């Protein structure tokens, strides 16, 4: 277990669980949280046997956006200092988006501004019915700039045109309809739902899962003429690889593959 000023990270049974522990300020961002969470993601990305990562917040909120004291600092900072600060947030979100293993946002409460960005950067988001969301930066005369690439990819331009411009709060049912979260459950069943999703991931080949994540990063941005050779190469490599050979043999022999036993 790793405990820092702003979070707790623990790996158990090959699953990393990262909890933001700033409950007194609804797990809001500040420069320390951004730095520490970014470092934890970089450290965990090298864990070879890791099967999944779960990100959540302590207490009643998932992450309620920017910390007020952090905002005061940025208000008085120079343009150059603001660029450097914003790039740190961008690097954190990119590290989460590109994390080599499946990521699950356990959305236990409010996910506002950058908190919604964390949700969007995860592969899978499971939310409590009590969760509430907002892309509220325009209410402060700002925009959801650093989080926008991840939110746009998750819910599309049409939804962002409404939610970026109005900054309105919306509840978990709308987040589900938009695709920001993939599953909505009663609050007291949140952990059960997360564990069920982890069990599904355990039955998937670890090498194949990593290849899927790489595929999802590359293919949507390729012209069809380039997608063909790339995808053919990927599937061929997996078919002749150790995991692919085991997976196909297990299917043909009607048994579980070695990684799922």
N, C-alpha and C positions, 0 to 999 in steps of 0.2 A: 504493500500500500504506500502511496505517495501523498503526503498532505502538504499543501502550500497555504499561503495567506488567503487564497480565494477559491480553492477547490480541493477535492479529494479524488484520487484516482486509484483504482484497485483492479487487479487482474485475478480472476478466479474462474477455474474450469475453462480457461482459454477465452474468456469474455472480459473485455475491459469495461468498467463502469466509472464514468467520470461525472462527478456531481459538483456543480457550482455552489459554493457555501457562503454566499453573501445574502443570506435570507433577510437580514435586517433592512436591506435596501432592495429587496425583491430580486436579488441576483443580478443587479444592473452592472453594465460594463464600466470598467475604468482601465487605465493603462496597465495596471498590475494584472488584472484578470486576462486581458488580451495577450499579454506576454506569457503568462503562466499556462494558459490553455493552449496557446500555440506551441509552446515547448513540450507540453505533455503529448500533444498529437504527434509531434515530430519523433518523440521518444517511442511512443507506442507503435508508430508505423514500421519500426524495425523488428517488432515481435513476430517471429516467423510462425509460431503456432497459434496466433490470435485468430479467432473465428468471427468476432463481431465487437463493435464498440457501441455502448449505450451512453448517451449524453442526457443529463437531466439537471434540475435545479432543486435545491434544498427548500423545504417549507412550502408556501402556497403558490409561488411563482416559478416559472421556467426561467425566464430572463426578461426583465422589464425595460430593456433598452439602455440608454446612457445614464450613468451615475451623475447626479447634480454637481458634485464637486469636480468631477472630470470635465463636465460641460463648462463650468466656470473657468477652468484653466484654458480650455480651448477658445473660449470667448476672448481671452486676453492674449492669446498666442499669435505669433506672426503667421503670415501665409505659408512660409517655408515649414514652420513647426507644425502647422495644421496638415500640410501634405504628408509630412513624415508620420504623423499620428494616424492619419487615415490609411496610409499604406500598411501600417501594422495590423489594423483591423482587416484590411483586404487579405493580407497574407494568412491570417487566422482562418478566415472563411474559405480561402482557396485550399489550405491544408486539410480542412474538414471535408470539402467537396472532393478532393483528390485522394482522400485516405484510402489505402489499398485494401481494406477490409470493409464489409458492410457496416454502415453506421445507422443507428436508430435513435431518433429524438423521442425521449419519453416526456411528453409535454404535459406536465402536471398542473399548469396554471398559466398565468399571463405570459405571452410571448409578444413583446412590443418592440417595434423598430428593429434594432440589431438582433434582438431575441428571435423575431420572426425570420431574420436572415439565417440564424443558426439552424432553425427548423428547415428552411428551404435548402440549405447546403447538405443536409443529411439525406441518405438514400431513402429511408423509411421514417415516417413520423406517425406515432401513435399518441392520440390526445385524450385526455380526460374530458368528459362533458362539461367540466367547469372551466376549461381553458378559454381564454379570450385573446384576440389577436388585433394588431394594428400596425400599419405602416404610416406612422403619425408625424414624420419629420416635417411635413409642410406646415404643421401647426406652430412650428418654431421658426418658420422662414427658411427651412433647410429642405434637403431632398434625401431619399433613401439611396444614396449614391453607391457606396461600397457593396451594399447587399443586393443592388438591383440585378446584376447578372444572374445571381442564383435564384432570386424570386421570379424573374422573368422566365427562366428555364423551367421552373417548377409549375407556375400557374398561367403563363402566357401573357402576351401583351394586352389582350382585351381586359382581363381582370386587373392588370396593373394600371391601366389607364384610369380605371375607377378608383382603386384603392390608394395609389400613389397621390392622386390629385385631391381626393377628399380627406384622406388621413383618418377615415372613420374606423371605429372599433367594430369588429365582427366576431361572432361567436363560433364555437367549434363546428357546428353543423355547416356553416358557410365555408369554413376552412376545408372541411371534408369535400363539399361539393366542388370547390375550386381545385382540389388536388394538392393543397398545401400539406394536409395530413392525409394518410392513407386509411386510418382506422380510428373510430371514435367509440369510447367505452365508458361505462360508469366509473366514477373516480376510484372507487374501491376495487375495481377490476383492472386497473392500469398495469400493475406488475404482472398479473396473470397473462394479459395480452402480450406484453413485452417478452415474457418467457416463452410463450407459444411461438412467437416469431423467431426467437433465437433457435428453438428446436427445429424449425423449418430450415434455417440456415445451416445447422449442423449436418443435415442430410445432403447438403450440396457439396460438391468437390471443392476443396479450398483453392486449388490451382485454377479451376474453372471460374470460381467466384471472382478471383483477382483478374482473370482475363475478361470477364464480363464488365468489370468496372473500367478497365482500360478501353474496351470496346465502346462503352457508353460515352467515354470522353472523346473518342476519335471519330466514330462513324457519323454522328449527326452533323459534323462540320465538313464532311468530305463530299465532293461531287461523286456521282454514281460511278464514273469511269475509274476513280481511285478506290472506291469502296469495295468493288469486286475483288481485285487482287489482294487487298488487305485482309478481307474477311475469309477468303479462301486459304490464305496462308495461316491465319489464326486457327481455323478449324482443323486443318491438316496437321499442324503442330500438336494440337491437343489430342487428336486421334492416335497419333503414333507415340505420344508421351505416356509416361508411367501411369498417371492418374486416369487418363482417358482409356487406356487399355484395361485397367482394373474396372472402371465404371461400365464399359461395354460388356466385359466378361461377366460381371455380376448381374447385369440385366439379362443376358442370354442364359445364364445359369440360375436365374430366379432366386438370387440371394442379395443380401445387403452388401454394398461396397465397403471396403475396409474402413474408410473414414466415418461411416455411419453406424458402425457396430458398437 
